[in-house]
Amino acid sequence: MFKAVLSDSNVLKTSFEAISSIVDEVQMKADSDGLRLDALDRSHITFVHLELKSALFDVYSCDEPLKINVDTEELMKVLKRAKSDDVVELTVDEGNLILTFEDEARRTFKIRLIDIEYEAPSPPDLDYPSIFEIPFSLLKNSIQDIGIVSDKISLMVDEDKFIASAEGEFGDAKIEYLHGEKITENAKSVFSLEKIKEMLKADRFSDTAVLSLGNDMPLNLAMKMISDEGELSFLLAPRIESEE
Amino acid sequence: MKFLSEKNPDSLRTFEIINEGLSKKSVIVIMACCSVTYEGRARSKLGSGDRMIIIKSDGSFMVHQDRNLEPVNWQPPKSQCKASLKDGVMYLEGSRRNPPERLEVEIKSTYMASYFNGEDSKGLELTGYEENMREMVFDNPKIIEEGFRPINREYSTPNGFIDILGKDIEGNLVVLELKSRRAGINAVKQLKKYMDCFSDHKEFVRGILVAPSVTDDASELLEEYKLEYISMVPPREFGTDKNLTLDFFGGSK
């Protein structure tokens, strides 16, 4: 039997805001440690990883490992109906994922499970020269600033600063932030703004984001809950000027 | 399983294969003798005949006859597709709630039923269009003329959007209308309409039609309206700016 109760519906809601814009279907794995999910978008550009440990839930039980395959759009439609002070309960019956929201009334939604043959993608194992922390809101604002001039964003880090910048046809934009961390190696990669925007829809997961950057390397964006009970992370392949 | 196909399945087996395909979010292809009815924004009815029925993973639903590029009946992506069996007869339905519409296929006999779960991570790359010409001009404004400077794209006027608005070396406003194929009088008229929007502009405004070639009557009309023409062939090369995939860095599925 699987049952998970969460008093804060925002964790699921904000995670799936991002996940549903990246992948159409997803497999969640539940076992006694908690819930986890690994997914790769159709174009193989973005990888997303979500982990919610059993300790995060108010009630959590899972007797045997379980795979829950769902259409992310259907799940998001239901999660959108959750109010922030609703208690959310997840259970599974024959062929359905059941979500219950409880406040003054008990509202139950059933989402049909899908029968996809799903091989969990494994992300590339990368060594990053530069890893640092920035406020999530700074990242989100930078993306909006850059959006005025371009659909690409260059992310750069040096000893002192984290710099987000773009050159557009009619103007440039640059955001500089003193990161106050020990960075010994400069790094710079360029990314699609649209793809970053998808990841940043998860804007209520954590106040800080840990960025790992390299030169023409994928961006690793990780958000951890303070108590270490949950993690949402993304890997995004860079854009490059190819020689072909 | 990536692919399953069966010849001459009976209606129960066809029903099973379609349901399996639907729950796996597969691309389903059925060759069958069927009749089709549609009800929604209008109504349509297609008598019995041999057809190919395709349901894609995104809910696109098409019925193809043995001719024409376009399906004879179809429902767009995100339609709800459902199979049912009534008194031994197999029905396939694609419906939407908004707008309310419903396509129903009655399958009389099936010649082939299949489903397929392929992997396809690539999108189409296109070149040779006005958009590619526009990028070429922005990257290298000199190809219009020495000193040309683009200042706006998709500039909005009451008569539509100007492809590129720029200034020449003397500071005159220049309106560029781009065409990727041989331009006729309609292209010239379109440019003239944009020029009319600047009729109360104090300084002189130039209008240039940019195309691989122009027809004779278009050439005469350009002269009459005192507009210019620059010959330019749209680029055929693909862009060099690419988004890498995670596979490139050793990710796997």
Interface residues (C-beta under 8 A of the other chain):
Chain A: D24 E25 L40 R42 S43 H44 I45 T46 F47 I114 D115 I116 E117 E119 P121 S122 P123 P124 D125 L126 K152 E169 F170 S192 K195 M217 P218 L235 A237 P238 R239 I240 E241 S242 E243 E244
Chain B: M1 E20 S23 K24 K25 D58 N117 D120 S121 K122 G123 F138 P150 I151 N152 R153 F238 T240 D241 K242 N243 L244 T245 L246 D247 F248 F249 G250 G251 S252 K253
